[in-house]
Amino acid sequence: MTSHFSEHLVCLFPGQGSLSSGAGLKWQESKHWEQTTVISEASGIDVASLLTTATDEEVVRTDNAQIATFALSTIGYLELLDRGIRPRYLLGHSLGEFSALVASGLLSIEDGASLIGVRGAAMLRCAKSTEGSMVALMGGEEGALENLKDLEDVWIANINGTGQIVVSGSRAGLDNLMSRNKELGWKRATPLPVGGAFHSPLMSPAQTELDAALANVEWRSTESILVANVDGKVHTSAQDWKELLSRQLTSPVEFLDATMTLPQSVTQTIEMPPSGILTGLTKRIRSFESQASPSTLKELQELDL
């Protein structure tokens, strides 16, 4: 494992909406596949089967999707390090922040897995008790973002780009939005197949559970540069991240701001598996000289960075 940083490179860590069934099949030959056992023991979830034999329905369930995505991203990052590539900048999307923290060394793989086990289960319980959901909004006109602030039981959840956001809300709140999206300045409103109103006040009970777990893990130091979702700023201290991970559950993911925070000297991105979504998002936010999103072990091993 090299200690030399690639100063021009940012590593992107995806959130739970990136996973599909069988996503781990092309990674089983990695020598780091054994981490699935470590992660399973720490989280209490059989990660190897989720990545190889689970159905689409099983894989997208909130608690399963989070831990399986984390496992695959971690395996990919360890493979990257084996190639002597160590990005200085790390940027995760929602759940991906936990993967980024483990990659930075601020958290161990075991503690990261334990936290995600608590987070996923708590979010699933919240989702079942509140019956909320999420809607993607595209093509926002000037003032369209401001128009959302007066809606009842609807909250901005992700700002993924200019004129491209995701909102969370109650069923009634989102039904109202869907019937009025053009009037409010949005060309398209698309319901998302998710189980809850994530990144909204409806996740407050899950935040309480996660806070207790965050107090019981061992935090370390890092030389990596991490950009946070909550405020789009650089944070490297453990104390900051304890608060940021808590706030993230009920606050919007400011992915647009976080991407723009990366200095112009960052000219390349590499997205960890299950990859693709964040590469597309960052491409629409700003230009990079090259962007890689390997979806198999072979693709990662053949990268020319």
C-alpha positions in Angstrom: 0.0 0.0 0.0 1.6 3.2 -1.2 1.7 6.5 0.8 2.1 8.6 -2.3 -1.0 10.7 -3.1 -2.3 11.4 -6.5 -3.1 15.1 -6.1 -5.0 15.5 -9.4 -7.4 12.6 -8.6 -10.7 12.5 -6.7 -12.3 9.2 -5.8 -16.1 9.1 -5.9 -18.1 6.7 -3.6 -21.7 6.0 -4.7 -24.8 5.9 -2.6 -27.4 3.2 -2.3 -29.3 3.8 -5.6 -26.4 2.5 -7.6 -26.7 -1.2 -6.8 -28.3 -4.0 -8.9 -28.4 -7.8 -8.5 -25.2 -9.7 -9.3 -23.1 -6.5 -8.9 -20.4 -8.4 -7.1 -20.0 -11.3 -9.5 -17.2 -9.6 -11.4 -15.3 -8.8 -8.2 -15.1 -12.2 -6.6 -11.6 -12.9 -7.9 -10.2 -9.9 -5.9 -8.0 -10.9 -3.1 -10.0 -8.3 -1.1 -13.3 -10.2 -1.5 -12.5 -11.6 1.9 -13.6 -8.2 3.3 -17.2 -9.3 2.7 -16.7 -11.7 5.7 -15.4 -8.9 7.9 -18.2 -6.6 6.9 -20.8 -9.3 7.3 -19.6 -10.0 10.9 -19.5 -6.3 11.8 -23.0 -5.5 10.3 -24.8 -8.8 10.9 -25.8 -9.0 7.2 -24.6 -11.6 4.7 -22.9 -9.3 2.3 -21.4 -12.0 -0.1 -24.9 -13.4 -0.9 -26.3 -9.9 -1.4 -23.6 -9.2 -4.0 -23.9 -12.4 -5.8 -27.2 -14.3 -5.5 -29.8 -11.9 -4.1 -32.7 -10.7 -6.2 -33.2 -7.2 -7.4 -36.0 -6.8 -4.8 -33.6 -7.9 -2.0 -30.7 -5.8 -3.1 -32.6 -2.5 -3.3 -34.0 -2.7 0.2 -32.5 0.1 2.2 -30.6 -1.8 4.8 -29.2 -4.4 2.3 -28.4 -1.9 -0.4 -26.3 0.3 2.0 -24.1 -2.4 3.3 -23.6 -4.2 0.0 -22.7 -0.9 -1.8 -20.2 -0.1 1.0 -18.6 -3.5 0.6 -18.2 -3.3 -3.1 -16.8 0.2 -2.9 -14.3 -0.8 -0.3 -13.1 -3.8 -2.3 -12.6 -1.5 -5.3 -10.7 1.1 -3.3 -8.4 -1.6 -1.8 -7.7 -2.8 -5.4 -6.9 0.8 -6.4 -4.4 1.1 -3.6 -2.8 -2.2 -4.7 -2.1 -0.5 -8.0 -0.3 2.3 -6.3 -3.1 4.8 -6.9 -4.2 6.8 -3.8 -6.4 9.8 -4.6 -5.9 12.8 -2.4 -9.5 13.8 -2.6 -12.5 11.7 -1.5 -16.1 12.5 -2.2 -19.1 10.3 -1.3 -22.8 10.7 -2.0 -24.9 10.0 1.1 -24.1 6.5 2.1 -20.9 6.9 0.1 -19.5 9.2 2.7 -19.1 6.2 5.0 -17.1 4.5 2.3 -15.0 7.7 1.8 -14.3 7.8 5.6 -13.1 4.2 5.6 -10.9 4.9 2.6 -9.4 8.0 4.3 -8.5 5.9 7.4 -10.7 8.0 9.8 -12.8 4.8 10.4 -11.9 1.2 10.2 -13.7 -1.2 7.9 -15.3 -2.9 10.9 -16.6 0.4 12.4 -17.8 1.6 9.0 -19.7 -1.6 8.5 -21.1 -1.5 12.0 -22.3 2.1 11.5 -23.9 1.3 8.2 -25.7 -1.7 9.7 -27.3 0.6 12.3 -28.0 3.4 9.8 -29.6 1.1 7.2 -31.8 -0.7 9.8 -32.9 2.6 11.4 -33.7 4.2 8.0 -35.8 1.2 7.0 -37.8 1.4 10.2 -38.4 5.2 9.6 -39.4 4.5 6.0 -42.0 1.9 7.1 -43.5 4.2 9.8 -43.7 7.4 7.8 -44.7 6.2 4.3 -42.7 8.9 2.6 -40.9 8.8 -0.7 -38.8 10.8 -3.2 -39.2 12.5 -6.5 -36.6 13.7 -9.0 -37.1 17.1 -10.6 -35.5 18.1 -13.8 -35.3 21.2 -16.0 -35.8 23.8 -13.3 -36.5 27.3 -14.4 -35.2 30.4 -12.5 -36.9 30.5 -9.1 -38.0 26.9 -9.3 -35.9 25.9 -6.3 -37.4 28.7 -4.3 -40.9 27.7 -5.2 -40.5 24.4 -3.4 -39.9 26.0 0.0 -43.6 26.9 0.5 -44.8 23.3 -0.1 -46.1 21.4 2.9 -44.4 18.1 3.8 -41.9 18.4 0.9 -38.1 18.9 1.5 -35.1 19.3 -0.8 -33.1 16.1 -0.4 -30.4 16.1 -3.1 -29.0 19.0 -5.1 -27.2 16.9 -7.8 -26.7 19.6 -10.4 -28.1 22.8 -11.9 -31.8 22.3 -12.4 -31.6 18.7 -11.2 -32.7 17.9 -7.7 -34.4 15.2 -5.6 -37.1 16.0 -3.0 -38.4 14.0 -0.2 -41.9 14.2 1.3 -45.0 12.6 2.6 -47.2 10.8 0.0 -49.7 13.7 0.1 -47.0 16.3 -0.2 -45.4 14.6 -3.2 -48.8 14.0 -4.9 -49.4 17.8 -4.6 -45.9 18.5 -6.1 -46.4 16.0 -9.0 -49.7 17.7 -9.9 -48.1 21.1 -9.9 -44.5 20.6 -11.1 -44.8 22.7 -14.3 -46.6 25.5 -12.5 -43.7 25.5 -10.0 -41.1 25.7 -12.7 -40.0 22.1 -13.2 -40.3 20.5 -16.7 -40.3 16.9 -15.4 -41.1 15.2 -12.1 -40.3 11.5 -11.7 -41.2 9.3 -8.7 -38.2 7.3 -7.5 -38.4 3.6 -6.5 -37.1 4.2 -3.0 -38.6 3.1 0.4 -38.6 6.4 2.3 -38.2 10.1 2.5 -34.5 10.1 3.0 -32.5 13.3 3.9 -35.6 14.9 5.4 -37.0 15.6 8.9 -38.9 12.3 8.6 -35.6 10.5 9.2 -35.2 12.1 12.7 -35.7 8.8 14.6 -33.0 7.2 12.6 -30.7 10.1 13.4 -31.1 9.5 17.1 -30.1 5.8 16.6 -27.1 6.7 14.5 -25.9 9.3 17.0 -25.6 6.6 19.7 -23.6 4.4 17.3 -21.3 7.3 16.2 -20.4 7.9 19.9 -19.1 4.3 20.2 -16.6 4.0 17.3 -12.9 4.7 17.3 -12.0 7.7 15.2 -8.5 8.2 13.7 -6.7 10.9 11.7 -6.3 11.3 8.0 -4.1 13.0 5.4 -6.9 12.7 2.8 -9.1 15.6 1.8 -12.8 14.9 2.2 -15.6 17.1 1.0 -18.9 16.8 2.9 -22.4 16.5 1.6 -24.0 18.7 4.3 -22.2 21.9 3.5 -20.1 21.2 0.4 -16.9 22.0 2.4 -13.7 20.3 3.3 -13.6 18.5 6.7 -10.9 16.2 8.0 -11.4 16.1 11.7 -13.2 13.2 13.4 -15.3 15.6 15.6 -16.6 17.3 12.4 -17.5 14.0 10.8 -19.4 12.7 13.8 -21.7 15.7 13.5 -21.8 15.7 9.7 -22.9 12.1 9.4 -25.6 12.7 11.9 -26.9 15.9 10.1 -26.7 14.2 6.7 -29.7 11.9 7.6 -32.1 14.9 7.8 -30.3 17.4 5.6 -30.0 17.8 1.8 -27.0 16.2 0.0 -25.3 19.3 -1.5 -23.5 17.3 -4.2 -23.3 20.2 -6.6 -21.5 22.4 -4.1 -19.3 19.6 -3.0 -18.2 18.9 -6.6 -17.5 22.6 -7.2 -15.4 22.7 -4.0 -12.8 20.5 -5.6 -9.9 22.7 -6.9 -9.2 23.0 -10.6 -6.0 21.1 -10.0 -8.3 18.0 -9.7 -8.5 16.9 -13.3 -9.5 13.2 -13.0 -12.3 11.3 -11.3 -12.5 7.6 -10.6 -15.8 6.2 -9.2 -15.8 3.1 -7.1 -18.2 0.2 -7.8 -21.1 0.0 -8.2 -20.1 2.8 -10.5 -21.6 5.1 -13.1 -24.1 7.4 -11.5 -21.7 9.9 -9.9 -19.5 10.0 -13.0 -22.6 11.2 -14.9 -23.5 13.7 -12.2 -20.0 15.2 -11.9 -19.7 15.4 -15.7 -22.7 17.7 -15.9 -21.4 19.9 -13.0 -17.8 20.7 -14.3 -15.3 19.4 -16.8 -12.6 16.9 -16.1 -9.8 15.7 -18.3 -10.8 12.1 -17.8 -13.3 10.1 -15.8 -13.2 6.4 -15.0 -16.0 4.2 -13.6 -14.8 0.6 -13.7 -17.6 -1.8 -13.2 -15.5 -5.0 -13.0 -12.2 -6.0 -11.4 -10.7 -6.4 -14.8 -11.6 -2.9 -15.9 -10.1 -1.5 -12.7 -6.9 -3.4 -13.1 -6.5 -2.2 -16.7 -7.0 1.5 -15.9 -4.4 3.9 -17.1 -4.4 6.8 -14.7 
